[in-house]
Amino acid sequence: MEANRGQNGIQLLLAAEQEAQHIVNAARNAKMTRLKQAKEEADKEITQFRAQMEAEFQRKLAESSGDSGANVKRLEQETEAKIGHLKTQASRISRDVVQMLLKHVTTVKN
């Protein structure tokens, strides 16, 4: 009778061990499934973020290249205005500069 009870105890332990193994395997499978799902979600978010950044970059690129002609025109106008201002200043003082140079060239110091 005791041998029979020992057999039942061993059978119960084996059954408990198998059940524990099934629980561990189920938990491991659930973990792997969740990790795969998390990776897929992260990949999806990365793809969306990359597309959003690319769209923003293209928009800014289009804005800046569209403005390029206007910027060039504005810079040309500013340059012409500065050149005109410098020519006016030069013509205004050129006579004084020539007189000063002649004075220094023709004056002999001992």
N, CA, C and O atoms as a Tinker XYZ file with bonds, in Angstrom:
   440  protein
     1  N      0.815000   -1.183000    0.000000    73     2
     2  CA     0.000000    0.000000    0.000000    64     1     3
     3  C      0.868000    1.260000    0.000000    63     2     4     5
     4  O      0.582000    2.232000   -0.699000    81     3
     5  N      1.961000    1.216000    0.821000    73     3     6
     6  CA     2.861000    2.349000    0.836000    64     5     7
     7  C      3.575000    2.500000   -0.495000    63     6     8     9
     8  O      3.834000    3.625000   -0.922000    81     7
     9  N      3.890000    1.435000   -1.144000    73     7    10
    10  CA     4.521000    1.491000   -2.458000    64     9    11
    11  C      3.575000    2.136000   -3.449000    63    10    12    13
    12  O      3.994000    2.894000   -4.324000    81    11
    13  N      2.300000    1.831000   -3.304000    73    11    14
    14  CA     1.281000    2.421000   -4.166000    64    13    15
    15  C      1.172000    3.920000   -3.909000    63    14    16    17
    16  O      1.014000    4.706000   -4.843000    81    15
    17  N      1.258000    4.313000   -2.638000    73    15    18
    18  CA     1.181000    5.729000   -2.295000    64    17    19
    19  C      2.427000    6.459000   -2.815000    63    18    20    21
    20  O      2.323000    7.592000   -3.284000    81    19
    21  N      3.586000    5.830000   -2.739000    73    19    22
    22  CA     4.818000    6.416000   -3.260000    64    21    23
    23  C      4.748000    6.597000   -4.755000    63    22    24    25
    24  O      5.219000    7.601000   -5.289000    81    23
    25  N      4.152000    5.615000   -5.445000    73    23    26
    26  CA     3.975000    5.703000   -6.899000    64    25    27
    27  C      3.070000    6.883000   -7.236000    63    26    28    29
    28  O      3.342000    7.643000   -8.165000    81    27
    29  N      1.980000    7.026000   -6.459000    73    27    30
    30  CA     1.064000    8.148000   -6.696000    64    29    31
    31  C      1.758000    9.481000   -6.452000    63    30    32    33
    32  O      1.526000   10.443000   -7.186000    81    31
    33  N      2.615000    9.550000   -5.420000    73    31    34
    34  CA     3.354000   10.780000   -5.132000    64    33    35
    35  C      4.287000   11.147000   -6.274000    63    34    36    37
    36  O      4.379000   12.307000   -6.676000    81    35
    37  N      4.982000   10.127000   -6.792000    73    35    38
    38  CA     5.897000   10.354000   -7.914000    64    37    39
    39  C      5.104000   10.794000   -9.139000    63    38    40    41
    40  O      5.507000   11.714000   -9.851000    81    39
    41  N      3.973000   10.128000   -9.380000    73    39    42
    42  CA     3.124000   10.494000  -10.516000    64    41    43
    43  C      2.634000   11.931000  -10.371000    63    42    44    45
    44  O      2.594000   12.675000  -11.352000    81    43
    45  N      2.259000   12.329000   -9.145000    73    43    46
    46  CA     1.802000   13.704000   -8.903000    64    45    47
    47  C      2.932000   14.700000   -9.141000    63    46    48    49
    48  O      2.720000   15.761000   -9.728000    81    47
    49  N      4.129000   14.354000   -8.682000    73    47    50
    50  CA     5.282000   15.230000   -8.909000    64    49    51
    51  C      5.598000   15.366000  -10.398000    63    50    52    53
    52  O      5.869000   16.466000  -10.879000    81    51
    53  N      5.565000   14.260000  -11.118000    73    51    54
    54  CA     5.820000   14.311000  -12.562000    64    53    55
    55  C      4.765000   15.149000  -13.278000    63    54    56    57
    56  O      5.071000   15.931000  -14.178000    81    55
    57  N      3.515000   14.965000  -12.854000    73    55    58
    58  CA     2.437000   15.752000  -13.461000    64    57    59
    59  C      2.605000   17.232000  -13.145000    63    58    60    61
    60  O      2.393000   18.076000  -14.016000    81    59
    61  N      2.981000   17.560000  -11.912000    73    59    62
    62  CA     3.206000   18.950000  -11.516000    64    61    63
    63  C      4.385000   19.541000  -12.292000    63    62    64    65
    64  O      4.341000   20.696000  -12.715000    81    63
    65  N      5.430000   18.747000  -12.474000    73    63    66
    66  CA     6.590000   19.207000  -13.231000    64    65    67
    67  C      6.218000   19.484000  -14.678000    63    66    68    69
    68  O      6.640000   20.491000  -15.246000    81    67
    69  N      5.428000   18.595000  -15.281000    73    67    70
    70  CA     4.980000   18.816000  -16.665000    64    69    71
    71  C      4.112000   20.064000  -16.766000    63    70    72    73
    72  O      4.234000   20.844000  -17.711000    81    71
    73  N      3.241000   20.242000  -15.788000    73    71    74
    74  CA     2.369000   21.430000  -15.796000    64    73    75
    75  C      3.202000   22.705000  -15.656000    63    74    76    77
    76  O      2.950000   23.700000  -16.334000    81    75
    77  N      4.195000   22.662000  -14.769000    73    75    78
    78  CA     5.080000   23.813000  -14.602000    64    77    79
    79  C      5.840000   24.090000  -15.892000    63    78    80    81
    80  O      6.015000   25.246000  -16.276000    81    79
    81  N      6.291000   23.034000  -16.561000    73    79    82
    82  CA     7.005000   23.196000  -17.828000    64    81    83
    83  C      6.098000   23.826000  -18.883000    63    82    84    85
    84  O      6.539000   24.677000  -19.656000    81    83
    85  N      4.820000   23.403000  -18.915000    73    83    86
    86  CA     3.862000   24.000000  -19.858000    64    85    87
    87  C      3.645000   25.481000  -19.546000    63    86    88    89
    88  O      3.550000   26.304000  -20.457000    81    87
    89  N      3.566000   25.815000  -18.265000    73    87    90
    90  CA     3.377000   27.226000  -17.861000    64    89    91
    91  C      4.584000   28.056000  -18.275000    63    90    92    93
    92  O      4.429000   29.153000  -18.813000    81    91
    93  N      5.791000   27.536000  -18.025000    73    91    94
    94  CA     7.020000   28.256000  -18.403000    64    93    95
    95  C      7.084000   28.425000  -19.919000    63    94    96    97
    96  O      7.420000   29.504000  -20.407000    81    95
    97  N      6.766000   27.374000  -20.662000    73    95    98
    98  CA     6.783000   27.465000  -22.130000    64    97    99
    99  C      5.757000   28.465000  -22.632000    63    98   100   101
   100  O      6.030000   29.235000  -23.553000    81    99
   101  N      4.566000   28.452000  -22.022000    73    99   102
   102  CA     3.528000   29.404000  -22.438000    64   101   103
   103  C      3.979000   30.837000  -22.157000    63   102   104   105
   104  O      3.772000   31.731000  -22.978000    81   103
   105  N      4.601000   31.051000  -20.985000    73   103   106
   106  CA     5.096000   32.393000  -20.641000    64   105   107
   107  C      6.210000   32.816000  -21.594000    63   106   108   109
   108  O      6.255000   33.969000  -22.022000    81   107
   109  N      7.101000   31.896000  -21.925000    73   107   110
   110  CA     8.192000   32.195000  -22.853000    64   109   111
   111  C      7.627000   32.552000  -24.236000    63   110   112   113
   112  O      8.080000   33.508000  -24.865000    81   111
   113  N      6.649000   31.791000  -24.697000    73   111   114
   114  CA     6.028000   32.069000  -25.995000    64   113   115
   115  C      5.312000   33.410000  -25.982000    63   114   116   117
   116  O      5.379000   34.165000  -26.952000    81   115
   117  N      4.620000   33.708000  -24.873000    73   115   118
   118  CA     3.927000   34.998000  -24.763000    64   117   119
   119  C      4.935000   36.143000  -24.786000    63   118   120   121
   120  O      4.701000   37.175000  -25.415000    81   119
   121  N      6.062000   35.950000  -24.093000    73   119   122
   122  CA     7.109000   36.972000  -24.073000    64   121   123
   123  C      7.667000   37.196000  -25.477000    63   122   124   125
   124  O      7.823000   38.341000  -25.900000    81   123
   125  N      7.967000   36.134000  -26.194000    73   123   126
   126  CA     8.505000   36.257000  -27.552000    64   125   127
   127  C      7.506000   36.937000  -28.482000    63   126   128   129
   128  O      7.874000   37.770000  -29.311000    81   127
   129  N      6.233000   36.566000  -28.328000    73   127   130
   130  CA     5.193000   37.197000  -29.150000    64   129   131
   131  C      5.124000   38.695000  -28.870000    63   130   132   133
   132  O      5.018000   39.501000  -29.794000    81   131
   133  N      5.184000   39.064000  -27.587000    73   131   134
   134  CA     5.118000   40.479000  -27.216000    64   133   135
   135  C      6.349000   41.231000  -27.718000    63   134   136   137
   136  O      6.239000   42.370000  -28.173000    81   135
   137  N      7.516000   40.599000  -27.636000    73   135   138
   138  CA     8.730000   41.244000  -28.150000    64   137   139
   139  C      8.639000   41.475000  -29.658000    63   138   140   141
   140  O      9.029000   42.533000  -30.150000    81   139
   141  N      8.124000   40.488000  -30.387000    73   139   142
   142  CA     7.952000   40.657000  -31.838000    64   141   143
   143  C      6.972000   41.791000  -32.128000    63   142   144   145
   144  O      7.198000   42.613000  -33.016000    81   143
   145  N      5.884000   41.820000  -31.366000    73   143   146
   146  CA     4.872000   42.864000  -31.548000    64   145   147
   147  C      5.471000   44.242000  -31.242000    63   146   148   149
   148  O      5.235000   45.203000  -31.975000    81   147
   149  N      6.246000   44.332000  -30.153000    73   147   150
   150  CA     6.879000   45.606000  -29.800000    64   149   151
   151  C      7.851000   46.051000  -30.881000    63   150   152   153
   152  O      7.922000   47.237000  -31.204000    81   151
   153  N      8.605000   45.105000  -31.444000    73   151   154
   154  CA     9.547000   45.439000  -32.520000    64   153   155
   155  C      8.798000   45.933000  -33.750000    63   154   156   157
   156  O      9.206000   46.914000  -34.371000    81   155
   157  N      7.718000   45.269000  -34.102000    73   155   158
   158  CA     6.923000   45.701000  -35.262000    64   157   159
   159  C      6.355000   47.091000  -35.036000    63   158   160   161
   160  O      6.359000   47.918000  -35.948000    81   159
   161  N      5.861000   47.362000  -33.819000    73   159   162
   162  CA     5.318000   48.681000  -33.511000    64   161   163
   163  C      6.414000   49.747000  -33.593000    63   162   164   165
   164  O      6.197000   50.835000  -34.127000    81   163
   165  N      7.595000   49.420000  -33.056000    73   163   166
   166  CA     8.716000   50.366000  -33.112000    64   165   167
   167  C      9.132000   50.625000  -34.554000    63   166   168   169
   168  O      9.391000   51.768000  -34.929000    81   167
   169  N      9.197000   49.574000  -35.365000    73   167   170
   170  CA     9.549000   49.741000  -36.778000    64   169   171
   171  C      8.530000   50.624000  -37.491000    63   170   172   173
   172  O      8.887000   51.464000  -38.317000    81   171
   173  N      7.273000   50.423000  -37.163000    73   171   174
   174  CA     6.212000   51.222000  -37.776000    64   173   175
   175  C      6.343000   52.696000  -37.376000    63   174   176   177
   176  O      6.210000   53.584000  -38.218000    81   175
   177  N      6.606000   52.951000  -36.090000    73   175   178
   178  CA     6.778000   54.328000  -35.623000    64   177   179
   179  C      8.006000   54.966000  -36.265000    63   178   180   181
   180  O      7.976000   56.137000  -36.643000    81   179
   181  N      9.074000   54.202000  -36.386000    73   179   182
   182  CA    10.290000   54.731000  -37.009000    64   181   183
   183  C     10.016000   55.088000  -38.466000    63   182   184   185
   184  O     10.445000   56.139000  -38.941000    81   183
   185  N      9.313000   54.230000  -39.163000    73   183   186
   186  CA     8.980000   54.490000  -40.564000    64   185   187
   187  C      8.130000   55.750000  -40.689000    63   186   188   189
   188  O      8.371000   56.580000  -41.566000    81   187
   189  N      7.144000   55.893000  -39.818000    73   187   190
   190  CA     6.294000   57.083000  -39.851000    64   189   191
   191  C      7.096000   58.336000  -39.540000    63   190   192   193
   192  O      6.940000   59.359000  -40.207000    81   191
   193  N      7.958000   58.260000  -38.524000    73   191   194
   194  CA     8.777000   59.411000  -38.151000    64   193   195
   195  C      9.710000   59.798000  -39.282000    63   194   196   197
   196  O      9.869000   60.978000  -39.594000    81   195
   197  N     10.331000   58.790000  -39.899000    73   195   198
   198  CA    11.251000   59.054000  -41.013000    64   197   199
   199  C     10.506000   59.721000  -42.177000    63   198   200   201
   200  O     11.015000   60.658000  -42.792000    81   199
   201  N      9.296000   59.228000  -42.473000    73   199   202
   202  CA     8.501000   59.818000  -43.560000    64   201   203
   203  C      8.130000   61.257000  -43.221000    63   202   204   205
   204  O      8.158000   62.132000  -44.086000    81   203
   205  N      7.784000   61.495000  -41.964000    73   203   206
   206  CA     7.422000   62.847000  -41.538000    64   205   207
   207  C      8.620000   63.796000  -41.660000    63   206   208   209
   208  O      8.480000   64.915000  -42.154000    81   207
   209  N      9.787000   63.350000  -41.212000    73   207   210
   210  CA    10.991000   64.181000  -41.295000    64   209   211
   211  C     11.386000   64.425000  -42.752000    63   210   212   213
   212  O     11.806000   65.527000  -43.106000    81   211
   213  N     11.254000   63.411000  -43.587000    73   211   214
   214  CA    11.578000   63.561000  -45.006000    64   213   215
   215  C     10.639000   64.570000  -45.666000    63   214   216   217
   216  O     11.069000   65.401000  -46.466000    81   215
   217  N      9.343000   64.487000  -45.320000    73   215   218
   218  CA     8.371000   65.426000  -45.883000    64   217   219
   219  C      8.680000   66.850000  -45.437000    63   218   220   221
   220  O      8.587000   67.786000  -46.230000    81   219
   221  N      9.047000   67.014000  -44.173000    73   219   222
   222  CA     9.388000   68.343000  -43.669000    64   221   223
   223  C     10.650000   68.873000  -44.350000    63   222   224   225
   224  O     10.731000   70.050000  -44.701000    81   223
   225  N     11.629000   67.991000  -44.530000    73   223   226
   226  CA    12.856000   68.388000  -45.216000    64   225   227
   227  C     12.565000   68.817000  -46.653000    63   226   228   229
   228  O     13.068000   69.843000  -47.112000    81   227
   229  N     11.755000   68.035000  -47.359000    73   227   230
   230  CA    11.418000   68.374000  -48.741000    64   229   231
   231  C     10.662000   69.703000  -48.808000    63   230   232   233
   232  O     10.878000   70.502000  -49.718000    81   231
   233  N      9.765000   69.933000  -47.827000    73   231   234
   234  CA     9.010000   71.190000  -47.794000    64   233   235
   235  C      9.958000   72.374000  -47.595000    63   234   236   237
   236  O      9.850000   73.387000  -48.285000    81   235
   237  N     10.893000   72.236000  -46.640000    73   235   238
   238  CA    11.850000   73.322000  -46.393000    64   237   239
   239  C     12.767000   73.525000  -47.584000    63   238   240   241
   240  O     13.125000   74.654000  -47.918000    81   239
   241  N     13.144000   72.432000  -48.221000    73   239   242
   242  CA    13.988000   72.528000  -49.405000    64   241   243
   243  C     13.259000   73.264000  -50.519000    63   242   244   245
   244  O     13.841000   74.114000  -51.193000    81   243
   245  N     11.988000   72.940000  -50.712000    73   243   246
   246  CA    11.192000   73.611000  -51.741000    64   245   247
   247  C     11.028000   75.094000  -51.413000    63   246   248   249
   248  O     11.089000   75.940000  -52.306000    81   247
   249  N     10.822000   75.406000  -50.141000    73   247   250
   250  CA    10.676000   76.809000  -49.743000    64   249   251
   251  C     11.959000   77.586000  -49.992000    63   250   252   253
   252  O     11.930000   78.701000  -50.514000    81   251
   253  N     13.082000   76.990000  -49.616000    73   251   254
   254  CA    14.342000   77.718000  -49.756000    64   253   255
   255  C     14.761000   77.831000  -51.218000    63   254   256   257
   256  O     15.317000   78.852000  -51.623000    81   255
   257  N     14.503000   76.799000  -52.011000    73   255   258
   258  CA    14.880000   76.899000  -53.420000    64   257   259
   259  C     13.922000   77.822000  -54.160000    63   258   260   261
   260  O     14.323000   78.488000  -55.115000    81   259
   261  N     12.684000   77.871000  -53.744000    73   259   262
   262  CA    11.732000   78.806000  -54.346000    64   261   263
   263  C     12.105000   80.234000  -54.021000    63   262   264   265
   264  O     11.912000   81.134000  -54.838000    81   263
   265  N     12.637000   80.443000  -52.836000    73   263   266
   266  CA    13.073000   81.762000  -52.400000    64   265   267
   267  C     14.408000   82.140000  -53.005000    63   266   268   269
   268  O     14.792000   83.309000  -52.984000    81   267
   269  N     15.113000   81.172000  -53.539000    73   267   270
   270  CA    16.458000   81.397000  -54.027000    64   269   271
   271  C     16.502000   82.523000  -55.053000    63   270   272   273
   272  O     17.370000   83.393000  -54.980000    81   271
   273  N     15.587000   82.516000  -55.994000    73   271   274
   274  CA    15.546000   83.576000  -57.003000    64   273   275
   275  C     15.298000   84.931000  -56.379000    63   274   276   277
   276  O     15.922000   85.920000  -56.766000    81   275
   277  N     14.396000   84.986000  -55.420000    73   275   278
   278  CA    14.106000   86.243000  -54.739000    64   277   279
   279  C     15.316000   86.701000  -53.930000    63   278   280   281
   280  O     15.626000   87.892000  -53.888000    81   279
   281  N     15.996000   85.754000  -53.288000    73   279   282
   282  CA    17.184000   86.110000  -52.510000    64   281   283
   283  C     18.294000   86.636000  -53.405000    63   282   284   285
   284  O     18.969000   87.607000  -53.062000    81   283
   285  N     18.481000   86.001000  -54.543000    73   283   286
   286  CA    19.517000   86.456000  -55.481000    64   285   287
   287  C     19.194000   87.855000  -55.972000    63   286   288   289
   288  O     20.076000   88.712000  -56.038000    81   287
   289  N     17.952000   88.089000  -56.311000    73   287   290
   290  CA    17.545000   89.409000  -56.797000    64   289   291
   291  C     17.751000   90.469000  -55.719000    63   290   292   293
   292  O     18.248000   91.561000  -55.992000    81   291
   293  N     17.359000   90.127000  -54.480000    73   291   294
   294  CA    17.516000   91.073000  -53.371000    64   293   295
   295  C     18.992000   91.366000  -53.134000    63   294   296   297
   296  O     19.369000   92.520000  -52.932000    81   295
   297  N     19.832000   90.327000  -53.159000    73   295   298
   298  CA    21.264000   90.528000  -52.951000    64   297   299
   299  C     21.881000   91.368000  -54.073000    63   298   300   301
   300  O     22.744000   92.210000  -53.822000    81   299
   301  N     21.439000   91.137000  -55.300000    73   299   302
   302  CA    21.943000   91.942000  -56.421000    64   301   303
   303  C     21.570000   93.406000  -56.240000    63   302   304   305
   304  O     22.391000   94.291000  -56.483000    81   303
   305  N     20.352000   93.664000  -55.821000    73   303   306
   306  CA    19.912000   95.044000  -55.594000    64   305   307
   307  C     20.713000   95.694000  -54.467000    63   306   308   309
   308  O     21.131000   96.847000  -54.578000    81   307
   309  N     20.922000   94.949000  -53.385000    73   307   310
   310  CA    21.715000   95.494000  -52.278000    64   309   311
   311  C     23.144000   95.778000  -52.715000    63   310   312   313
   312  O     23.721000   96.799000  -52.342000    81   311
   313  N     23.717000   94.867000  -53.510000    73   311   314
   314  CA    25.085000   95.052000  -53.998000    64   313   315
   315  C     25.177000   96.279000  -54.899000    63   314   316   317
   316  O     26.098000   97.084000  -54.765000    81   315
   317  N     24.237000   96.417000  -55.799000    73   315   318
   318  CA    24.227000   97.586000  -56.681000    64   317   319
   319  C     24.097000   98.876000  -55.880000    63   318   320   321
   320  O     24.762000   99.866000  -56.186000    81   319
   321  N     23.253000   98.871000  -54.869000    73   319   322
   322  CA    23.084000  100.069000  -54.032000    64   321   323
   323  C     24.388000  100.393000  -53.310000    63   322   324   325
   324  O     24.773000  101.559000  -53.229000    81   323
   325  N     25.069000   99.384000  -52.787000    73   323   326
   326  CA    26.337000   99.626000  -52.085000    64   325   327
   327  C     27.412000  100.124000  -53.044000    63   326   328   329
   328  O     28.187000  101.020000  -52.710000    81   327
   329  N     27.452000   99.533000  -54.247000    73   327   330
   330  CA    28.424000   99.978000  -55.249000    64   329   331
   331  C     28.158000  101.443000  -55.617000    63   330   332   333
   332  O     29.088000  102.243000  -55.713000    81   331
   333  N     26.907000  101.778000  -55.816000    73   331   334
   334  CA    26.550000  103.161000  -56.134000    64   333   335
   335  C     26.950000  104.105000  -55.013000    63   334   336   337
   336  O     27.459000  105.196000  -55.269000    81   335
   337  N     26.723000  103.689000  -53.768000    73   335   338
   338  CA    27.096000  104.516000  -52.618000    64   337   339
   339  C     28.609000  104.711000  -52.568000    63   338   340   341
   340  O     29.089000  105.818000  -52.322000    81   339
   341  N     29.370000  103.620000  -52.806000    73   339   342
   342  CA    30.830000  103.724000  -52.799000    64   341   343
   343  C     31.344000  104.623000  -53.927000    63   342   344   345
   344  O     32.291000  105.386000  -53.735000    81   343
   345  N     30.726000  104.531000  -55.088000    73   343   346
   346  CA    31.138000  105.397000  -56.210000    64   345   347
   347  C     30.872000  106.855000  -55.880000    63   346   348   349
   348  O     31.689000  107.725000  -56.180000    81   347
   349  N     29.750000  107.114000  -55.275000    73   347   350
   350  CA    29.417000  108.493000  -54.893000    64   349   351
   351  C     30.429000  109.016000  -53.882000    63   350   352   353
   352  O     30.920000  110.137000  -54.013000    81   351
   353  N     30.740000  108.203000  -52.875000    73   351   354
   354  CA    31.713000  108.605000  -51.855000    64   353   355
   355  C     33.092000  108.834000  -52.497000    63   354   356   357
   356  O     33.780000  109.806000  -52.182000    81   355
   357  N     33.478000  107.927000  -53.395000    73   355   358
   358  CA    34.788000  108.052000  -54.043000    64   357   359
   359  C     34.862000  109.310000  -54.900000    63   358   360   361
   360  O     35.869000  110.017000  -54.878000    81   359
   361  N     33.816000  109.590000  -55.644000    73   359   362
   362  CA    33.851000  110.785000  -56.495000    64   361   363
   363  C     33.843000  112.058000  -55.651000    63   362   364   365
   364  O     34.390000  113.084000  -56.055000    81   363
   365  N     33.222000  111.983000  -54.484000    73   363   366
   366  CA    33.144000  113.163000  -53.616000    64   365   367
   367  C     34.519000  113.484000  -53.020000    63   366   368   369
   368  O     34.870000  114.656000  -52.885000    81   367
   369  N     35.292000  112.469000  -52.666000    73   367   370
   370  CA    36.567000  112.730000  -51.997000    64   369   371
   371  C     37.778000  112.520000  -52.906000    63   370   372   373
   372  O     38.911000  112.711000  -52.466000    81   371
   373  N     37.565000  112.140000  -54.138000    73   371   374
   374  CA    38.704000  111.831000  -55.017000    64   373   375
   375  C     39.585000  113.057000  -55.251000    63   374   376   377
   376  O     40.808000  112.932000  -55.308000    81   375
   377  N     38.990000  114.219000  -55.384000    73   375   378
   378  CA    39.786000  115.417000  -55.612000    64   377   379
   379  C     40.682000  115.702000  -54.407000    63   378   380   381
   380  O     41.845000  116.071000  -54.572000    81   379
   381  N     40.148000  115.533000  -53.197000    73   379   382
   382  CA    40.944000  115.752000  -51.991000    64   381   383
   383  C     42.074000  114.730000  -51.884000    63   382   384   385
   384  O     43.180000  115.070000  -51.464000    81   383
   385  N     41.805000  113.493000  -52.258000    73   383   386
   386  CA    42.824000  112.450000  -52.202000    64   385   387
   387  C     43.933000  112.750000  -53.199000    63   386   388   389
   388  O     45.112000  112.590000  -52.881000    81   387
   389  N     43.570000  113.184000  -54.399000    73   387   390
   390  CA    44.579000  113.521000  -55.413000    64   389   391
   391  C     45.434000  114.683000  -54.923000    63   390   392   393
   392  O     46.656000  114.653000  -55.070000    81   391
   393  N     44.817000  115.694000  -54.350000    73   391   394
   394  CA    45.564000  116.836000  -53.831000    64   393   395
   395  C     46.521000  116.415000  -52.713000    63   394   396   397
   396  O     47.662000  116.875000  -52.663000    81   395
   397  N     46.060000  115.548000  -51.828000    73   395   398
   398  CA    46.895000  115.085000  -50.733000    64   397   399
   399  C     48.081000  114.282000  -51.268000    63   398   400   401
   400  O     49.211000  114.455000  -50.809000    81   399
   401  N     47.820000  113.400000  -52.244000    73   399   402
   402  CA    48.901000  112.598000  -52.827000    64   401   403
   403  C     49.925000  113.494000  -53.525000    63   402   404   405
   404  O     51.130000  113.296000  -53.368000    81   403
   405  N     49.455000  114.470000  -54.290000    73   403   406
   406  CA    50.374000  115.382000  -54.970000    64   405   407
   407  C     51.221000  116.154000  -53.972000    63   406   408   409
   408  O     52.416000  116.359000  -54.187000    81   407
   409  N     50.606000  116.577000  -52.892000    73   407   410
   410  CA    51.331000  117.317000  -51.869000    64   409   411
   411  C     52.421000  116.458000  -51.266000    63   410   412   413
   412  O     53.539000  116.935000  -51.073000    81   411
   413  N     52.124000  115.195000  -50.960000    73   411   414
   414  CA    53.132000  114.313000  -50.352000    64   413   415
   415  C     54.202000  113.908000  -51.344000    63   414   416   417
   416  O     55.355000  113.719000  -50.957000    81   415
   417  N     53.854000  113.772000  -52.604000    73   415   418
   418  CA    54.834000  113.373000  -53.615000    64   417   419
   419  C     55.772000  114.532000  -53.943000    63   418   420   421
   420  O     56.969000  114.332000  -54.148000    81   419
   421  N     55.237000  115.709000  -53.989000    73   419   422
   422  CA    56.046000  116.860000  -54.395000    64   421   423
   423  C     56.789000  117.532000  -53.224000    63   422   424   425
   424  O     57.676000  118.356000  -53.446000    81   423
   425  N     56.442000  117.192000  -52.033000    73   423   426
   426  CA    57.120000  117.799000  -50.885000    64   425   427
   427  C     58.351000  116.974000  -50.543000    63   426   428   429
   428  O     58.293000  115.755000  -50.385000    81   427
   429  N     59.496000  117.706000  -50.432000    73   427   430
   430  CA    60.752000  117.037000  -50.121000    64   429   431
   431  C     61.072000  117.352000  -48.667000    63   430   432   433
   432  O     61.051000  118.508000  -48.245000    81   431
   433  N     61.369000  116.303000  -47.912000    73   431   434
   434  CA    61.723000  116.500000  -46.503000    64   433   435
   435  C     63.227000  116.332000  -46.356000    63   434   436   437
   436  O     63.831000  115.467000  -46.990000    81   435
   437  N     63.814000  117.152000  -45.529000    73   435   438
   438  CA    65.258000  117.078000  -45.301000    64   437   439
   439  C     65.579000  116.235000  -44.113000    63   438   440
   440  O     66.750000  116.064000  -43.775000    81   439
